[in-house]
Amino acid sequence: MIKNLGSIAASPGKTGKYYYSKFFQYHNIHSEYSPFKANNMHEVLDFLSNKQYSGFNISMPFKQQVIQYLNFSSPNVDLYNSCNTIKIINGELHGFNTDINGALKIILSISKTDSVMVLGNGAMGKIFVKLLKEYGINYSISSPSLNNWESRHAKCDVLINCTSLGTSIDISPVESVNAARAVFDLAINGNKLRDLCKSVSYVSGILFYKEVFLEQFFLHTEIQPDPDYFDYLTSLID
């Protein structure tokens, strides 16, 4: 039986609630999806222990911190040191990483001859860097935590924004776009960055989120969601 589902983030958004609620209705699942704000791991663990919930989706900055509390972790959690999905089975926390589905969707659209600039060195930035290495694609990474944030304006073929800028804060991570071919923004409402993309392709974070959501929904419900219905729901808010 599927109980309620939720998400835990430092800055919760409305995207997950929109898609989960619509898919619950579509599949006649009597469940609710609730986004929760957490300030620290103590609060995260309180949410995870709530017996009214059968699973949670985890957002930054808790994707790495939560791993030590898992009773079971999938190979992708261990390989990429990141967990964005927790399924609660008989009181035990089973962790998964469906971010990899979204990241691969982007990586497979990048040519091996492209040069890539990755913005951000958090869990998502590190996943993209690991995949770029695995696929033999030339990359650079820029992040305040690496003390090289000023290098984010370097010329590249593809720019990937893995920061929270454009999501929790409505500003662009760059002042100008020096990508020659495409910008992939993990922010779903990154309007400021999108507006800077005058002559290159801008791909919203909804492409990334779609792949993440489809796998998460299946893990939580064991129902394979319809990608076309996801696209239809997206068209209603475009």
FITORVEX-372344 format. One line per 10 residues: number of its first residue (from 1); their letters; for each residue x negated, y negated, z negated of C-alpha. Coordinates in steps of 0.001 Angstrom, whole numbers, padded with zeros to 6 digits. Each point is the difference from the previous one (the first is absolute). Layout:
N
NUM) a) X,Y,Z | ...
//
This chain:
238
1) miknlgsiaa) 000000,000000,000000 | -001303,-003451,000968 | 000168,-002457,-002859 | -000687,-003697,000408 | -003133,-001196,001755 | -002016,-003138,-000586 | -003113,-001953,000828 | -002598,-001474,-002321 | -001993,-003060,001015 | -001574,-003141,-001396
11) spgktgkyyy) 002124,-002005,002453 | 003046,002085,001048 | 001599,-000687,003361 | 003412,000746,001496 | -001056,002124,002987 | 000044,003370,-001720 | 003404,-000536,-001574 | 001456,-000976,003370 | -001171,003091,001889 | 000503,002526,-002798
21) skffqyhnih) 003512,-001250,-000755 | 000978,000218,003665 | -001475,003493,000408 | 001689,001169,-003206 | 003331,-001076,001494 | -000870,001578,003352 | -000731,003381,-001619 | 002744,-000264,-002655 | -002545,000080,-002829 | 001393,-001298,-003282
31) seyspfkann) -003098,-001737,-001248 | -001269,-003527,-000600 | -003352,-001528,000860 | -001334,-002645,-002378 | -003166,-002101,000290 | -001762,-000660,-003305 | -002614,-002559,-000947 | -002914,001230,-002129 | -002880,-001985,-001439 | -002187,002875,-001165
41) mhevldflsn) -000333,003788,-000050 | 001769,000281,-003345 | 003159,-001368,001638 | -000510,002252,003017 | -000130,003083,-002233 | 003171,-001113,-001791 | 001824,-000082,003342 | -001414,003377,001031 | 001293,001610,-003187 | 003599,-001106,000649
51) kqysgfnism) 001978,003230,000374 | 002634,-001682,002177 | -002499,-000157,002877 | -001310,002781,002197 | -002695,-002076,001697 | -001708,-003321,000449 | -001917,-001782,002716 | -003141,-001727,-001234 | -001369,-003294,001300 | -003133,-001980,-000748
61) pfkqqviqyl) -001762,-000380,-002301 | 000985,003375,-001455 | -000719,002417,002879 | -003415,000975,-001331 | 000654,-000472,-003711 | 002917,002437,-000057 | -002020,002954,001344 | -001466,000961,-003376 | 003513,000595,-001357 | 001121,002389,002745
71) nfsspnvdly) 000611,003676,-000726 | -000394,000796,003674 | -001588,-001961,002831 | 000206,000703,003717 | -003196,000304,002061 | 000538,-003493,001455 | 000164,-001511,-003489 | -003339,001582,-000846 | -001592,-000759,003363 | 000998,-003673,000123
81) nscntikiin) 000137,-000656,-003756 | 003458,-001540,000269 | 003531,001056,-000974 | 003085,-001841,001233 | 002671,002652,-000618 | 000847,001931,-003164 | 002546,002793,-000161 | 001029,001110,-003494 | 000495,003763,-000196 | 000892,001557,-003366
91) gelhgfntdi) -001464,-003017,-001736 | -003311,000241,001858 | -001365,-002725,002271 | -000806,001167,003534 | -001901,-002625,001978 | -000160,-000516,003761 | -001508,-002477,002427 | 002297,-000920,002892 | -001891,-003238,000699 | -002240,002168,002144
101) ngalkiilsi) 002900,000514,002432 | 000304,-003739,000576 | -003741,-000515,000189 | -000415,002756,002585 | 002745,-001541,002144 | -002120,-003145,000216 | -003380,001713,000321 | 001170,002143,002918 | 000931,-003152,001940 | -003542,-001383,-000332
111) sktdsvmvlg) -002633,000792,002615 | -003386,001368,-001036 | -001531,-002912,001871 | 001856,-002557,-002134 | -001647,-001910,-002820 | 002269,-000225,-003035 | 000128,-002481,-002873 | 001698,001374,-003126 | 001228,-002551,-002512 | 000167,001278,-003572
121) ngamgkifvk) -001918,002545,-002048 | 002855,001438,-002061 | 001493,003463,000389 | 001329,-000711,003515 | -003164,-001705,001218 | -002043,002973,-001156 | 002347,002444,001757 | -000407,-001884,003280 | -003782,-000174,-000382 | -000170,003745,-000625
131) llkeyginys) 002151,000722,003069 | -001981,-002390,002197 | -003171,001843,-001011 | 001624,003374,000706 | 001091,-001133,003470 | -003356,-001609,000802 | 001409,-003518,000421 | -002240,-002986,-000697 | 001312,-002130,-002868 | -000762,-002744,-002496
141) isspslnnwe) 001780,-000639,-003287 | 000569,-003333,-001681 | 001301,-000455,-003534 | -000355,-002397,-002926 | -001036,002989,-002121 | -002935,000594,002369 | -001019,-003674,-000158 | 000213,-000313,003779 | 003495,-001429,000482 | -001427,-002751,002217
151) srhakcdvli) -000870,002659,002608 | 003711,000710,000661 | -000018,-002431,002942 | -002682,001896,001892 | 000883,000966,003571 | 001462,003462,000492 | 002294,001920,002318 | 002446,001092,-002687 | 000847,-001574,-003350 | 001701,002065,-002741
161) nctslgtsid) 001416,-001850,-002994 | 000040,002290,-003052 | 000259,-002813,-002552 | 003088,-001108,-001905 | -000118,-003346,001813 | 003189,-000278,001994 | 001818,002396,-002323 | -000090,-001165,-003597 | -001229,-003439,001072 | 001348,-001653,003154
171) ispvesvnaa) -003330,-001126,001440 | -002238,001291,002760 | -003217,001802,-000955 | -001813,-001885,002783 | 000042,-003601,001159 | -000395,001015,003639 | 000148,003280,001918 | -003226,001048,001714 | 001261,003420,001081 | -000147,000542,003756
181) ravfdlaing) 002646,002697,000328 | 002283,000625,-002977 | 000849,-000804,-003606 | 001492,002716,-002213 | 001568,-001493,-003092 | 001035,002316,-002844 | 002181,-002827,-001299 | 003580,000433,001193 | 000805,-003705,-000183 | -003391,-001433,000900
191) nklrdlcksv) 001456,-002956,001869 | -002976,-002299,-000527 | -002451,002462,001560 | 002442,000845,002797 | 000289,-003678,000908 | -003777,-000197,000481 | 000056,002802,002596 | 000544,-002081,003114 | -001884,002083,002564 | -000340,003433,-001646
201) syvsgilfyk) 002449,002726,-000927 | 001373,-000260,-003545 | 001297,003215,-001581 | 002045,-000395,-003163 | -000383,002245,-003030 | 003356,001577,000829 | -001868,002332,002405 | -002181,001145,-002894 | 002894,000168,-002455 | 002151,002098,002336
211) evfleqfflh) -002511,002856,000012 | -000516,-000298,-003766 | 003747,-000020,-000670 | 000883,002970,002220 | -002446,002277,-001818 | 000895,-001372,-003438 | 003719,000527,000580 | -000651,003599,001015 | -002144,000640,-003077 | 002640,-001426,-002328
221) teiqpdpdyf) 003064,001588,001617 | -001266,002893,002160 | 002113,-001529,002780 | -001727,-000986,003231 | 001085,-003602,000682 | 000908,-001187,003486 | -002630,-002423,001397 | 002571,-001466,002386 | 002270,-000894,-002884 | -002934,-001772,-001656
231) dyltslid) -000490,-002016,003195 | 003705,-000812,000087 | -000094,-001276,-003580 | -003057,-002078,000840 | 001796,-001558,002961 | 002729,-001240,-002345 | -002460,-002156,-001917 | -002147,-001185,002928
//
